[in-house]
Amino acid sequence: MNMEILSNHKVLIDEPALDKRVGEIAEQINNEFAGEKVIIVGVLKGSFMFMSDLIKKINLDTEVYFLKAESYGRGTETSGEVKITKDIETDINGENVIVVEDIIDSGFTMREVFKLLSARNPKALKLCSCLSKPDRRECEITIDYLGFEIPDEFVIGYGLDYAEKYRNLPYIGYIEVE
């Protein structure tokens, strides 16, 4: 891949659109769980910017934890094999849990994360994803709170990376992958 990506990528979703949609999702969560506690579980690394913006707008009793699930390595295609390399450090039995992900692609990662977390008997287990690529879906996944549905492009920015680079872009862009 050409490492001149920053000079030739295209903006897919700009900062104002991201901010507006994050506010709308937070409002949905605030309404659905009014008066209750929620545990937000961010899936590292890609969700950190979306999750940070989201939790700033959630007006509930909120706890934040992280887990790390890997299926891409350093490439642009999922390996199909999911490894949970960091688990959450709290008991979620009887709790309202919202898993925050950057992008739902094949669905393999979320299927494994939900298997792991649902076995711990949360009161509610919801999925919030900034992005979804339905054209890439290989297993059924329900996204309760979705930012944007996008075409099958390789995206960077707003926490999403290519080989650990470009996470710091304040918008979501896409690059051509040969």
LUMDOMAR-565862 format. One record per atom (N, C-alpha, C): atom name; residue in one letter; x, y, z. Coordinates in nm, 4 decimals, always signed. Layout:
# residues N
("CA","A",(X,Y,Z));
...
***
This chain:
# residues 178
("N","M",(+0.0846,-0.1192,+0.0000));
("CA","M",(+0.0000,+0.0000,+0.0000));
("C","M",(+0.0876,+0.1234,+0.0000));
("N","N",(+0.0497,+0.2206,-0.0758));
("CA","N",(+0.1194,+0.3480,-0.0825));
("C","N",(+0.1077,+0.4194,+0.0520));
("N","M",(+0.2188,+0.4565,+0.1104));
("CA","M",(+0.2141,+0.5224,+0.2406));
("C","M",(+0.1869,+0.6727,+0.2295));
("N","E",(+0.1573,+0.7216,+0.1106));
("CA","E",(+0.1169,+0.8606,+0.0915));
("C","E",(-0.0343,+0.8736,+0.1103));
("N","I",(-0.0911,+0.7888,+0.1936));
("CA","I",(-0.2361,+0.7831,+0.2120));
("C","I",(-0.2950,+0.9186,+0.2512));
("N","L",(-0.2285,+0.9888,+0.3412));
("CA","L",(-0.2860,+1.1142,+0.3885));
("C","L",(-0.3038,+1.2166,+0.2774));
("N","S",(-0.2250,+1.2083,+0.1719));
("CA","S",(-0.2396,+1.3052,+0.0644));
("C","S",(-0.3427,+1.2612,-0.0396));
("N","N",(-0.3842,+1.1345,-0.0382));
("CA","N",(-0.4773,+1.0914,-0.1433));
("C","N",(-0.6004,+1.0167,-0.0934));
("N","H",(-0.6318,+1.0255,+0.0351));
("CA","H",(-0.7546,+0.9623,+0.0817));
("C","H",(-0.8715,+1.0604,+0.0667));
("N","K",(-0.9918,+1.0075,+0.0786));
("CA","K",(-1.1115,+1.0899,+0.0645));
("C","K",(-1.1903,+1.0893,+0.1953));
("N","V",(-1.2543,+1.2002,+0.2261));
("CA","V",(-1.3373,+1.2093,+0.3457));
("C","V",(-1.4705,+1.1420,+0.3156));
("N","L",(-1.5094,+1.0498,+0.4019));
("CA","L",(-1.6370,+0.9807,+0.3880));
("C","L",(-1.7414,+1.0429,+0.4807));
("N","I",(-1.7037,+1.0675,+0.6078));
("CA","I",(-1.7944,+1.1276,+0.7065));
("C","I",(-1.7165,+1.2359,+0.7798));
("N","D",(-1.7609,+1.3602,+0.7691));
("CA","D",(-1.6866,+1.4713,+0.8297));
("C","D",(-1.7191,+1.4882,+0.9782));
("N","E",(-1.6422,+1.5742,+1.0433));
("CA","E",(-1.6569,+1.5967,+1.1878));
("C","E",(-1.7964,+1.6415,+1.2299));
("N","P",(-1.8576,+1.7398,+1.1628));
("CA","P",(-1.9924,+1.7811,+1.2045));
("C","P",(-2.0944,+1.6676,+1.1960));
("N","A",(-2.0862,+1.5855,+1.0930));
("CA","A",(-2.1801,+1.4730,+1.0800));
("C","A",(-2.1581,+1.3708,+1.1911));
("N","L",(-2.0318,+1.3449,+1.2246));
("CA","L",(-2.0016,+1.2518,+1.3347));
("C","L",(-2.0577,+1.3053,+1.4658));
("N","D",(-2.0313,+1.4326,+1.4940));
("CA","D",(-2.0768,+1.4930,+1.6198));
("C","D",(-2.2290,+1.4894,+1.6318));
("N","K",(-2.2972,+1.5207,+1.5237));
("CA","K",(-2.4441,+1.5207,+1.5248));
("C","K",(-2.4976,+1.3806,+1.5530));
("N","R",(-2.4446,+1.2818,+1.4843));
("CA","R",(-2.4951,+1.1449,+1.5002));
("C","R",(-2.4618,+1.0886,+1.6383));
("N","V",(-2.3435,+1.1195,+1.6905));
("CA","V",(-2.3078,+1.0743,+1.8250));
("C","V",(-2.4059,+1.1320,+1.9270));
("N","G",(-2.4446,+1.2579,+1.9109));
("CA","G",(-2.5431,+1.3196,+2.0003));
("C","G",(-2.6780,+1.2511,+1.9933));
("N","E",(-2.7178,+1.2121,+1.8735));
("CA","E",(-2.8462,+1.1427,+1.8569));
("C","E",(-2.8436,+1.0047,+1.9224));
("N","I",(-2.7328,+0.9339,+1.9080));
("CA","I",(-2.7203,+0.8015,+1.9706));
("C","I",(-2.7215,+0.8149,+2.1230));
("N","A",(-2.6487,+0.9124,+2.1762));
("CA","A",(-2.6464,+0.9342,+2.3211));
("C","A",(-2.7868,+0.9639,+2.3731));
("N","E",(-2.8634,+1.0411,+2.2983));
("CA","E",(-3.0008,+1.0725,+2.3379));
("C","E",(-3.0864,+0.9454,+2.3427));
("N","Q",(-3.0699,+0.8566,+2.2437));
("CA","Q",(-3.1412,+0.7284,+2.2442));
("C","Q",(-3.1076,+0.6486,+2.3704));
("N","I",(-2.9785,+0.6405,+2.4017));
("CA","I",(-2.9333,+0.5652,+2.5193));
("C","I",(-2.9864,+0.6298,+2.6467));
("N","N",(-2.9774,+0.7625,+2.6571));
("CA","N",(-3.0293,+0.8339,+2.7740));
("C","N",(-3.1776,+0.8061,+2.7944));
("N","N",(-3.2539,+0.8036,+2.6868));
("CA","N",(-3.3978,+0.7778,+2.6959));
("C","N",(-3.4268,+0.6328,+2.7327));
("N","E",(-3.3570,+0.5398,+2.6691));
("CA","E",(-3.3839,+0.3982,+2.6934));
("C","E",(-3.3481,+0.3548,+2.8359));
("N","F",(-3.2407,+0.4117,+2.8899));
("CA","F",(-3.1939,+0.3691,+3.0224));
("C","F",(-3.2113,+0.4777,+3.1284));
("N","A",(-3.3064,+0.5685,+3.1095));
("CA","A",(-3.3301,+0.6786,+3.2038));
("C","A",(-3.3433,+0.6251,+3.3460));
("N","G",(-3.2676,+0.6840,+3.4371));
("CA","G",(-3.2739,+0.6457,+3.5777));
("C","G",(-3.1977,+0.5188,+3.6125));
("N","E",(-3.1309,+0.4576,+3.5155));
("CA","E",(-3.0583,+0.3334,+3.5402));
("C","E",(-2.9080,+0.3535,+3.5190));
("N","K",(-2.8326,+0.2581,+3.5674));
("CA","K",(-2.6877,+0.2566,+3.5449));
("C","K",(-2.6591,+0.1795,+3.4165));
("N","V",(-2.5569,+0.2244,+3.3426));
("CA","V",(-2.5101,+0.1503,+3.2261));
("C","V",(-2.3601,+0.1272,+3.2384));
("N","I",(-2.3190,+0.0112,+3.1914));
("CA","I",(-2.1767,-0.0201,+3.1817));
("C","I",(-2.1418,-0.0145,+3.0334));
("N","I",(-2.0498,+0.0739,+3.0013));
("CA","I",(-2.0044,+0.0902,+2.8633));
("C","I",(-1.8758,+0.0094,+2.8476));
("N","V",(-1.8751,-0.0802,+2.7494));
("CA","V",(-1.7573,-0.1636,+2.7232));
("C","V",(-1.7043,-0.1275,+2.5854));
("N","G",(-1.5915,-0.0602,+2.5824));
("CA","G",(-1.5294,-0.0227,+2.4566));
("C","G",(-1.4425,-0.1349,+2.4038));
("N","V",(-1.4511,-0.1595,+2.2748));
("CA","V",(-1.3682,-0.2621,+2.2120));
("C","V",(-1.2448,-0.1915,+2.1549));
("N","L",(-1.1306,-0.2238,+2.2131));
("CA","L",(-1.0047,-0.1606,+2.1725));
("C","L",(-0.9529,-0.2199,+2.0432));
("N","K",(-0.8804,-0.1414,+1.9687));
("CA","K",(-0.8442,-0.0046,+1.9915));
("C","K",(-0.9377,+0.0914,+1.9193));
("N","G",(-0.9991,+0.0476,+1.8139));
("CA","G",(-1.0686,+0.1367,+1.7225));
("C","G",(-1.1826,+0.2192,+1.7780));
("N","S",(-1.2467,+0.1748,+1.8858));
("CA","S",(-1.3667,+0.2449,+1.9342));
("C","S",(-1.3368,+0.3641,+2.0234));
("N","F",(-1.2105,+0.3865,+2.0599));
("CA","F",(-1.1825,+0.4830,+2.1664));
("C","F",(-1.2293,+0.6258,+2.1367));
("N","M",(-1.2168,+0.6750,+2.0150));
("CA","M",(-1.2590,+0.8126,+1.9860));
("C","M",(-1.4116,+0.8243,+1.9848));
("N","F",(-1.4778,+0.7311,+1.9196));
("CA","F",(-1.6240,+0.7282,+1.9165));
("C","F",(-1.6782,+0.7140,+2.0579));
("N","M",(-1.6225,+0.6215,+2.1345));
("CA","M",(-1.6689,+0.5980,+2.2710));
("C","M",(-1.6482,+0.7215,+2.3586));
("N","S",(-1.5342,+0.7861,+2.3456));
("CA","S",(-1.5065,+0.9065,+2.4243));
("C","S",(-1.6100,+1.0149,+2.3963));
("N","D",(-1.6368,+1.0397,+2.2686));
("CA","D",(-1.7374,+1.1408,+2.2333));
("C","D",(-1.8760,+1.1001,+2.2819));
("N","L",(-1.9072,+0.9717,+2.2717));
("CA","L",(-2.0386,+0.9217,+2.3122));
("C","L",(-2.0612,+0.9363,+2.4626));
("N","I",(-1.9665,+0.8921,+2.5435));
("CA","I",(-1.9897,+0.8938,+2.6884));
("C","I",(-1.9946,+1.0354,+2.7445));
("N","K",(-1.9349,+1.1312,+2.6752));
("CA","K",(-1.9454,+1.2711,+2.7190));
("C","K",(-2.0891,+1.3206,+2.7098));
("N","K",(-2.1701,+1.2542,+2.6259));
("CA","K",(-2.3083,+1.2977,+2.6031));
("C","K",(-2.4111,+1.2071,+2.6701));
("N","I",(-2.3651,+1.1052,+2.7410));
("CA","I",(-2.4555,+1.0168,+2.8139));
("C","I",(-2.4725,+1.0724,+2.9550));
("N","N",(-2.5958,+1.0999,+2.9920));
("CA","N",(-2.6268,+1.1616,+3.1216));
("C","N",(-2.6839,+1.0595,+3.2188));
("N","L",(-2.6161,+0.9477,+3.2342));
("CA","L",(-2.6606,+0.8405,+3.3223));
("C","L",(-2.5477,+0.8027,+3.4161));
("N","D",(-2.5798,+0.7237,+3.5185));
("CA","D",(-2.4778,+0.6630,+3.6030));
("C","D",(-2.4023,+0.5650,+3.5126));
("N","T",(-2.2769,+0.5939,+3.4834));
("CA","T",(-2.2030,+0.5199,+3.3811));
("C","T",(-2.0692,+0.4706,+3.4328));
("N","E",(-2.0405,+0.3441,+3.4055));
("CA","E",(-1.9075,+0.2887,+3.4300));
("C","E",(-1.8477,+0.2528,+3.2950));
("N","V",(-1.7158,+0.2633,+3.2833));
("CA","V",(-1.6484,+0.2393,+3.1564));
("C","V",(-1.5407,+0.1325,+3.1733));
("N","Y",(-1.5429,+0.0355,+3.0840));
("CA","Y",(-1.4419,-0.0714,+3.0808));
("C","Y",(-1.4026,-0.0968,+2.9362));
("N","F",(-1.2956,-0.1703,+2.9189));
("CA","F",(-1.2481,-0.2028,+2.7847));
("C","F",(-1.2200,-0.3503,+2.7716));
("N","L",(-1.2382,-0.3990,+2.6499));
("CA","L",(-1.1874,-0.5318,+2.6154));
("C","L",(-1.1207,-0.5171,+2.4804));
("N","K",(-1.0355,-0.6121,+2.4512));
("CA","K",(-0.9641,-0.6077,+2.3241));
("C","K",(-0.9873,-0.7382,+2.2513));
("N","A",(-1.0357,-0.7258,+2.1293));
("CA","A",(-1.0607,-0.8416,+2.0437));
("C","A",(-0.9903,-0.8149,+1.9115));
("N","E",(-0.9192,-0.9124,+1.8621));
("CA","E",(-0.8428,-0.8933,+1.7394));
("C","E",(-0.8813,-0.9961,+1.6339));
("N","S",(-0.8982,-0.9453,+1.5101));
("CA","S",(-0.9222,-1.0364,+1.3985));
("C","S",(-0.8544,-0.9878,+1.2708));
("N","Y",(-0.7890,-0.8717,+1.2762));
("CA","Y",(-0.7270,-0.8159,+1.1561));
("C","Y",(-0.5749,-0.8246,+1.1545));
("N","G",(-0.5105,-0.8200,+1.2695));
("CA","G",(-0.3653,-0.8117,+1.2687));
("C","G",(-0.3247,-0.6801,+1.2045));
("N","R",(-0.2306,-0.6843,+1.1119));
("CA","R",(-0.1837,-0.5621,+1.0488));
("C","R",(-0.2348,-0.5475,+0.9058));
("N","G",(-0.3301,-0.6303,+0.8662));
("CA","G",(-0.3790,-0.6249,+0.7289));
("C","G",(-0.5094,-0.5495,+0.7156));
("N","T",(-0.5704,-0.5638,+0.5986));
("CA","T",(-0.6961,-0.4945,+0.5697));
("C","T",(-0.8131,-0.5909,+0.5580));
("N","E",(-0.7874,-0.7195,+0.5724));
("CA","E",(-0.8928,-0.8209,+0.5652));
("C","E",(-0.8977,-0.8971,+0.6967));
("N","T",(-1.0176,-0.9275,+0.7429));
("CA","T",(-1.0307,-1.0051,+0.8655));
("C","T",(-0.9733,-1.1454,+0.8440));
("N","S",(-0.9126,-1.1975,+0.9493));
("CA","S",(-0.8590,-1.3336,+0.9414));
("C","S",(-0.9699,-1.4358,+0.9631));
("N","G",(-1.0827,-1.3898,+1.0209));
("CA","G",(-1.1919,-1.4809,+1.0531));
("C","G",(-1.1737,-1.5473,+1.1880));
("N","E",(-1.0540,-1.5371,+1.2436));
("CA","E",(-1.0243,-1.5936,+1.3748));
("C","E",(-1.0194,-1.4787,+1.4750));
("N","V",(-1.1009,-1.4878,+1.5795));
("CA","V",(-1.1104,-1.3807,+1.6784));
("C","V",(-1.0417,-1.4227,+1.8071));
("N","K",(-0.9572,-1.3331,+1.8584));
("CA","K",(-0.8901,-1.3566,+1.9859));
("C","K",(-0.9287,-1.2451,+2.0819));
("N","I",(-0.9753,-1.2821,+2.2012));
("CA","I",(-1.0010,-1.1832,+2.3068));
("C","I",(-0.8693,-1.1729,+2.3832));
("N","T",(-0.8026,-1.0586,+2.3705));
("CA","T",(-0.6705,-1.0440,+2.4322));
("C","T",(-0.6730,-0.9591,+2.5585));
("N","K",(-0.7859,-0.8940,+2.5874));
("CA","K",(-0.8043,-0.8214,+2.7132));
("C","K",(-0.9515,-0.8305,+2.7488));
("N","D",(-0.9802,-0.8760,+2.8682));
("CA","D",(-1.1177,-0.8891,+2.9154));
("C","D",(-1.1514,-0.7717,+3.0073));
("N","I",(-1.2809,-0.7497,+3.0325));
("CA","I",(-1.3244,-0.6444,+3.1245));
("C","I",(-1.2953,-0.6871,+3.2674));
("N","E",(-1.2819,-0.5884,+3.3559));
("CA","E",(-1.2469,-0.6161,+3.4956));
("C","E",(-1.3638,-0.5922,+3.5905));
("N","T",(-1.4823,-0.6336,+3.5528));
("CA","T",(-1.5975,-0.6157,+3.6414));
("C","T",(-1.6999,-0.7256,+3.6166));
("N","D",(-1.7844,-0.7459,+3.7161));
("CA","D",(-1.8936,-0.8428,+3.7054));
("C","D",(-2.0121,-0.7711,+3.6413));
("N","I",(-2.0652,-0.8258,+3.5334));
("CA","I",(-2.1779,-0.7613,+3.4640));
("C","I",(-2.3102,-0.8334,+3.4886));
("N","N",(-2.3120,-0.9298,+3.5780));
("CA","N",(-2.4349,-1.0017,+3.6108));
("C","N",(-2.5423,-0.9023,+3.6554));
("N","G",(-2.6562,-0.9025,+3.5855));
("CA","G",(-2.7674,-0.8146,+3.6216));
("C","G",(-2.7498,-0.6692,+3.5814));
("N","E",(-2.6482,-0.6373,+3.5051));
("CA","E",(-2.6200,-0.4984,+3.4661));
("C","E",(-2.6649,-0.4696,+3.3230));
("N","N",(-2.6868,-0.3413,+3.2947));
("CA","N",(-2.7129,-0.2944,+3.1588));
("C","N",(-2.5782,-0.2688,+3.0923));
("N","V",(-2.5473,-0.3433,+2.9883));
("CA","V",(-2.4174,-0.3349,+2.9228));
("C","V",(-2.4348,-0.2898,+2.7778));
("N","I",(-2.3563,-0.1909,+2.7396));
("CA","I",(-2.3538,-0.1446,+2.6010));
("C","I",(-2.2122,-0.1624,+2.5495));
("N","V",(-2.1973,-0.2475,+2.4500));
("CA","V",(-2.0677,-0.2694,+2.3860));
("C","V",(-2.0529,-0.1641,+2.2763));
("N","V",(-1.9417,-0.0905,+2.2797));
("CA","V",(-1.9172,+0.0147,+2.1813));
("C","V",(-1.8033,-0.0294,+2.0896));
("N","E",(-1.8344,-0.0353,+1.9612));
("CA","E",(-1.7399,-0.0821,+1.8593));
("C","E",(-1.7227,+0.0262,+1.7532));
("N","D",(-1.6092,+0.0234,+1.6854));
("CA","D",(-1.5866,+0.1203,+1.5785));
("C","D",(-1.6611,+0.0822,+1.4514));
("N","I",(-1.6520,-0.0465,+1.4114));
("CA","I",(-1.7122,-0.0879,+1.2852));
("C","I",(-1.7525,-0.2347,+1.2915));
("N","I",(-1.8684,-0.2653,+1.2371));
("CA","I",(-1.9121,-0.4042,+1.2230));
("C","I",(-1.8953,-0.4383,+1.0753));
("N","D",(-1.8086,-0.5342,+1.0515));
("CA","D",(-1.7725,-0.5744,+0.9161));
("C","D",(-1.8293,-0.7144,+0.8934));
("N","S",(-1.7494,-0.8174,+0.9090));
("CA","S",(-1.7979,-0.9552,+0.8896));
("C","S",(-1.8958,-0.9960,+0.9997));
("N","G",(-1.8773,-0.9395,+1.1199));
("CA","G",(-1.9594,-0.9755,+1.2350));
("C","G",(-1.8946,-1.0787,+1.3252));
("N","F",(-1.7862,-1.1404,+1.2810));
("CA","F",(-1.7202,-1.2449,+1.3600));
("C","F",(-1.6758,-1.1952,+1.4977));
("N","T",(-1.6130,-1.0773,+1.5022));
("CA","T",(-1.5629,-1.0257,+1.6294));
("C","T",(-1.6771,-1.0061,+1.7287));
("N","M",(-1.7845,-0.9396,+1.6838));
("CA","M",(-1.8959,-0.9142,+1.7758));
("C","M",(-1.9659,-1.0421,+1.8161));
("N","R",(-1.9736,-1.1392,+1.7286));
("CA","R",(-2.0342,-1.2664,+1.7656));
("C","R",(-1.9588,-1.3271,+1.8831));
("N","E",(-1.8268,-1.3233,+1.8796));
("CA","E",(-1.7467,-1.3796,+1.9883));
("C","E",(-1.7557,-1.2951,+2.1152));
("N","V",(-1.7534,-1.1637,+2.1002));
("CA","V",(-1.7655,-1.0745,+2.2163));
("C","V",(-1.9009,-1.0955,+2.2841));
("N","F",(-2.0087,-1.1043,+2.2071));
("CA","F",(-2.1417,-1.1226,+2.2642));
("C","F",(-2.1567,-1.2605,+2.3288));
("N","K",(-2.0937,-1.3619,+2.2706));
("CA","K",(-2.0945,-1.4952,+2.3331));
("C","K",(-2.0306,-1.4882,+2.4721));
("N","L",(-1.9162,-1.4241,+2.4787));
("CA","L",(-1.8429,-1.4097,+2.6041));
("C","L",(-1.9246,-1.3331,+2.7083));
("N","L",(-1.9779,-1.2168,+2.6697));
("CA","L",(-2.0479,-1.1310,+2.7654));
("C","L",(-2.1867,-1.1821,+2.8019));
("N","S",(-2.2592,-1.2397,+2.7077));
("CA","S",(-2.3941,-1.2879,+2.7402));
("C","S",(-2.3900,-1.4051,+2.8377));
("N","A",(-2.2825,-1.4816,+2.8376));
("CA","A",(-2.2676,-1.5923,+2.9327));
("C","A",(-2.2548,-1.5420,+3.0768));
("N","R",(-2.2330,-1.4133,+3.0938));
("CA","R",(-2.2180,-1.3529,+3.2271));
("C","R",(-2.3478,-1.2916,+3.2779));
("N","N",(-2.4577,-1.3192,+3.2088));
("CA","N",(-2.5934,-1.2819,+3.2512));
("C","N",(-2.6192,-1.1339,+3.2775));
("N","P",(-2.5876,-1.0470,+3.1811));
("CA","P",(-2.6251,-0.9065,+3.2005));
("C","P",(-2.7762,-0.8906,+3.1909));
("N","K",(-2.8294,-0.7856,+3.2537));
("CA","K",(-2.9724,-0.7544,+3.2434));
("C","K",(-3.0058,-0.7205,+3.0983));
("N","A",(-2.9236,-0.6352,+3.0372));
("CA","A",(-2.9380,-0.5985,+2.8956));
("C","A",(-2.7988,-0.5998,+2.8343));
("N","L",(-2.7907,-0.6433,+2.7093));
("CA","L",(-2.6641,-0.6427,+2.6365));
("C","L",(-2.6932,-0.5836,+2.4992));
("N","K",(-2.6438,-0.4622,+2.4759));
("CA","K",(-2.6721,-0.3878,+2.3531));
("C","K",(-2.5422,-0.3610,+2.2784));
("N","L",(-2.5564,-0.3403,+2.1474));
("CA","L",(-2.4416,-0.3096,+2.0636));
("C","L",(-2.4578,-0.1712,+2.0034));
("N","C",(-2.3538,-0.0902,+2.0213));
("CA","C",(-2.3473,+0.0431,+1.9628));
("C","C",(-2.2233,+0.0462,+1.8731));
("N","S",(-2.2438,+0.0728,+1.7450));
("CA","S",(-2.1312,+0.0779,+1.6522));
("C","S",(-2.1334,+0.2078,+1.5735));
("N","C",(-2.0176,+0.2668,+1.5591));
("CA","C",(-2.0069,+0.3888,+1.4799));
("C","C",(-2.0412,+0.3596,+1.3346));
("N","L",(-1.9887,+0.2469,+1.2820));
("CA","L",(-2.0059,+0.2147,+1.1404));
("C","L",(-2.0506,+0.0711,+1.1210));
("N","S",(-2.1158,+0.0470,+1.0077));
("CA","S",(-2.1526,-0.0882,+0.9675));
("C","S",(-2.1323,-0.1016,+0.8177));
("N","K",(-2.0730,-0.2153,+0.7784));
("CA","K",(-2.0579,-0.2501,+0.6360));
("C","K",(-2.1441,-0.3728,+0.6095));
("N","P",(-2.2721,-0.3550,+0.5805));
("CA","P",(-2.3600,-0.4707,+0.5614));
("C","P",(-2.3179,-0.5611,+0.4452));
("N","D",(-2.2521,-0.5048,+0.3440));
("CA","D",(-2.2093,-0.5868,+0.2297));
("C","D",(-2.1031,-0.6895,+0.2679));
("N","R",(-2.0379,-0.6713,+0.3818));
("CA","R",(-1.9319,-0.7617,+0.4257));
("C","R",(-1.9786,-0.8637,+0.5302));
("N","R",(-2.1027,-0.8510,+0.5757));
("CA","R",(-2.1520,-0.9332,+0.6858));
("C","R",(-2.1519,-1.0804,+0.6499));
("N","E",(-2.0942,-1.1615,+0.7376));
("CA","E",(-2.0915,-1.3065,+0.7194));
("C","E",(-2.1673,-1.3800,+0.8287));
("N","C",(-2.2023,-1.3090,+0.9372));
("CA","C",(-2.2864,-1.3694,+1.0407));
("C","C",(-2.3826,-1.2632,+1.0927));
("N","E",(-2.4972,-1.3096,+1.1415));
("CA","E",(-2.6057,-1.2211,+1.1848));
("C","E",(-2.5670,-1.1454,+1.3115));
("N","I",(-2.5763,-1.0143,+1.3054));
("CA","I",(-2.5460,-0.9282,+1.4197));
("C","I",(-2.6528,-0.8194,+1.4255));
("N","T",(-2.7089,-0.7959,+1.5430));
("CA","T",(-2.8048,-0.6876,+1.5614));
("C","T",(-2.7326,-0.5677,+1.6209));
("N","I",(-2.7394,-0.4560,+1.5509));
("CA","I",(-2.6787,-0.3318,+1.6003));
("C","I",(-2.7917,-0.2463,+1.6561));
("N","D",(-2.7887,-0.2239,+1.7870));
("CA","D",(-2.8958,-0.1495,+1.8537));
("C","D",(-2.8850,+0.0013,+1.8310));
("N","Y",(-2.7624,+0.0511,+1.8259));
("CA","Y",(-2.7377,+0.1941,+1.8052));
("C","Y",(-2.6295,+0.2056,+1.6980));
("N","L",(-2.6667,+0.2571,+1.5816));
("CA","L",(-2.5738,+0.2641,+1.4690));
("C","L",(-2.5506,+0.4077,+1.4264));
("N","G",(-2.4234,+0.4399,+1.4092));
("CA","G",(-2.3876,+0.5711,+1.3576));
("C","G",(-2.4184,+0.5813,+1.2099));
("N","F",(-2.3456,+0.5047,+1.1284));
("CA","F",(-2.3583,+0.5149,+0.9839));
("C","F",(-2.3401,+0.3797,+0.9172));
("N","E",(-2.4185,+0.3551,+0.8149));
("CA","E",(-2.3986,+0.2407,+0.7276));
("C","E",(-2.3106,+0.2921,+0.6133));
("N","I",(-2.2042,+0.2172,+0.5816));
("CA","I",(-2.1107,+0.2638,+0.4793));
("C","I",(-2.0887,+0.1572,+0.3724));
("N","P",(-2.0402,+0.2000,+0.2554));
("CA","P",(-2.0080,+0.1026,+0.1506));
("C","P",(-1.8825,+0.0240,+0.1880));
("N","D",(-1.8533,-0.0762,+0.1107));
("CA","D",(-1.7383,-0.1630,+0.1357));
("C","D",(-1.6086,-0.0937,+0.0922));
("N","E",(-1.5673,+0.0029,+0.1723));
("CA","E",(-1.4404,+0.0738,+0.1531));
("C","E",(-1.3559,+0.0497,+0.2771));
("N","F",(-1.2235,+0.0561,+0.2619));
("CA","F",(-1.1364,+0.0443,+0.3789));
("C","F",(-1.1250,+0.1831,+0.4401));
("N","V",(-1.1760,+0.1981,+0.5630));
("CA","V",(-1.1848,+0.3294,+0.6266));
("C","V",(-1.0774,+0.3499,+0.7323));
("N","I",(-1.0402,+0.4770,+0.7465));
("CA","I",(-0.9405,+0.5191,+0.8447));
("C","I",(-0.9923,+0.6440,+0.9159));
("N","G",(-0.9300,+0.6749,+1.0285));
("CA","G",(-0.9629,+0.7962,+1.1023));
("C","G",(-1.0661,+0.7717,+1.2099));
("N","Y",(-1.0776,+0.8693,+1.3014));
("CA","Y",(-1.1729,+0.8645,+1.4116));
("C","Y",(-1.1594,+0.7329,+1.4886));
("N","G",(-1.0329,+0.6928,+1.5087));
("CA","G",(-1.0025,+0.5711,+1.5838));
("C","G",(-0.9690,+0.4514,+1.4971));
("N","L",(-1.0117,+0.4528,+1.3710));
("CA","L",(-0.9852,+0.3407,+1.2801));
("C","L",(-0.8468,+0.3571,+1.2173));
("N","D",(-0.7804,+0.2441,+1.1967));
("CA","D",(-0.6421,+0.2516,+1.1521));
("C","D",(-0.6133,+0.1680,+1.0289));
("N","Y",(-0.4980,+0.1932,+0.9734));
("CA","Y",(-0.4345,+0.1022,+0.8783));
("C","Y",(-0.2962,+0.0773,+0.9367));
("N","A",(-0.2705,-0.0459,+0.9817));
("CA","A",(-0.1416,-0.0840,+1.0423));
("C","A",(-0.1027,+0.0138,+1.1534));
("N","E",(-0.1996,+0.0463,+1.2397));
("CA","E",(-0.1827,+0.1332,+1.3564));
("C","E",(-0.1614,+0.2811,+1.3225));
("N","K",(-0.1803,+0.3192,+1.2003));
("CA","K",(-0.1650,+0.4600,+1.1614));
("C","K",(-0.3016,+0.5201,+1.1286));
("N","Y",(-0.3088,+0.6538,+1.1355));
("CA","Y",(-0.4239,+0.7356,+1.0923));
("C","Y",(-0.5436,+0.7341,+1.1874));
("N","R",(-0.5280,+0.6747,+1.3070));
("CA","R",(-0.6373,+0.6777,+1.4054));
("C","R",(-0.6719,+0.8206,+1.4466));
("N","N",(-0.5749,+0.9103,+1.4398));
("CA","N",(-0.5901,+1.0462,+1.4908));
("C","N",(-0.6646,+1.1410,+1.3978));
("N","L",(-0.7030,+1.0969,+1.2789));
("CA","L",(-0.7810,+1.1842,+1.1915));
("C","L",(-0.9153,+1.2143,+1.2586));
("N","P",(-0.9614,+1.3392,+1.2578));
("CA","P",(-1.0858,+1.3748,+1.3276));
("C","P",(-1.2129,+1.3429,+1.2485));
("N","Y",(-1.1992,+1.2762,+1.1366));
("CA","Y",(-1.3106,+1.2392,+1.0518));
("C","Y",(-1.2851,+1.0971,+1.0015));
("N","I",(-1.3820,+1.0407,+0.9301));
("CA","I",(-1.3642,+0.9076,+0.8724));
("C","I",(-1.3378,+0.9232,+0.7230));
("N","G",(-1.2257,+0.8684,+0.6803));
("CA","G",(-1.1890,+0.8731,+0.5396));
("C","G",(-1.1781,+0.7319,+0.4851));
("N","Y",(-1.1584,+0.7218,+0.3554));
("CA","Y",(-1.1385,+0.5905,+0.2974));
("C","Y",(-1.0226,+0.5942,+0.1992));
("N","I",(-0.9641,+0.4774,+0.1824));
("CA","I",(-0.8502,+0.4620,+0.0928));
("C","I",(-0.8777,+0.3476,-0.0026));
("N","E",(-0.8170,+0.3544,-0.1172));
("CA","E",(-0.8260,+0.2456,-0.2138));
("C","E",(-0.7238,+0.1397,-0.1746));
("N","V",(-0.7665,+0.0156,-0.1607));
("CA","V",(-0.6755,-0.0938,-0.1290));
("C","V",(-0.6638,-0.1814,-0.2521));
("N","E",(-0.5398,-0.2022,-0.2954));
("CA","E",(-0.5181,-0.2829,-0.4161));
("C","E",(-0.5036,-0.4280,-0.3819));
***
